[in-house]
Amino acid sequence: MKTAFLPFLLALAVGAIALPANSATDNSLDRRQSAPLAGTCTIADNQCTVTFPGSTTPYNFTCGLTIILAGPTYIYEPDRCTVEGHSCTVSLAILGGRTRCGSS
């Protein structure tokens, strides 16, 4: 029984790899990874509030938060929110991301 099931799993995996790419999704992912999202920061909770393109829901990101894949997560002090309503950017990437709210 296990032997008959293995070719089915292999065919399923090969079929998934051979699926055509969705160019709309690929372009959207490329755009999100290459261009930072702009928002405004609030001092009280050190947050950058951004709204993703095509969405009406705002999301909050911690200012100065730096995420490195398989590494540390820490707050980079120069990127903290220091001016209420100051512009901020959120960079999202596969290997890590950063939220900048300071003057840098």
C-alpha positions in Angstrom: 0.0 0.0 0.0 2.8 2.4 0.9 4.5 1.6 -2.5 1.4 2.5 -4.5 1.0 5.8 -2.6 4.6 7.0 -3.3 4.2 7.5 -7.1 1.0 9.5 -6.4 2.9 11.9 -4.1 5.7 12.2 -6.6 3.3 13.1 -9.4 1.6 15.6 -7.2 4.9 17.3 -6.3 6.0 17.4 -10.0 2.6 18.9 -11.0 2.9 21.6 -8.4 6.3 22.6 -9.6 5.2 22.7 -13.2 2.3 25.0 -12.6 2.4 28.3 -14.6 3.5 31.4 -12.7 0.9 34.0 -11.9 2.5 37.2 -13.2 0.0 39.4 -11.2 1.1 37.8 -8.0 4.8 37.8 -8.9 4.6 41.6 -9.7 2.8 42.3 -6.5 5.4 40.4 -4.4 8.3 42.2 -6.2 6.7 45.6 -5.6 6.2 44.9 -1.9 9.8 43.7 -1.5 11.5 46.5 -3.4 9.5 49.6 -2.4 9.0 50.6 1.3 5.5 51.4 2.4 5.0 54.9 3.8 3.0 55.8 6.9 3.0 58.0 9.9 4.4 57.3 13.4 3.0 57.8 16.9 5.3 58.5 19.8 3.2 56.9 22.6 3.5 53.4 21.3 6.5 53.8 18.9 4.4 52.6 16.0 4.4 53.2 12.2 0.9 53.0 10.8 0.7 52.0 7.1 -2.1 50.9 4.8 -1.2 48.4 2.1 -2.1 49.3 -1.5 -5.6 48.0 -2.3 -6.5 47.7 1.4 -8.5 50.0 3.8 -7.2 48.4 6.9 -4.2 50.2 8.6 -1.5 48.0 10.1 1.0 49.0 12.9 4.7 48.2 12.9 7.1 48.9 15.7 9.5 51.7 14.8 13.1 50.7 14.7 12.3 47.0 14.8 14.8 45.1 12.7 14.2 41.5 11.8 17.0 39.3 10.4 16.1 35.8 9.2 17.5 33.2 11.6 19.1 36.0 13.6 18.2 38.6 16.3 15.3 40.9 16.5 16.1 44.3 18.0 15.1 47.9 18.1 17.5 50.3 16.3 17.3 53.4 18.4 17.9 56.1 15.7 14.8 54.7 13.9 12.4 55.2 16.9 9.5 57.6 16.5 10.6 61.0 18.0 8.1 63.4 16.3 4.4 62.8 16.5 3.0 62.2 12.9 6.5 62.1 11.4 6.6 60.1 8.2 7.9 56.5 8.5 8.7 53.6 6.1 8.3 49.9 6.4 10.5 47.6 4.3 9.3 44.1 4.0 11.6 41.5 2.5 12.0 37.7 2.5 15.3 37.8 4.4 14.3 40.5 6.9 12.6 43.8 7.3 13.0 47.2 9.0 10.7 50.0 10.1 12.2 53.5 10.0 10.5 56.3 11.9 13.4 58.6 12.9 15.1 61.2 10.8 17.5 58.7 9.2 
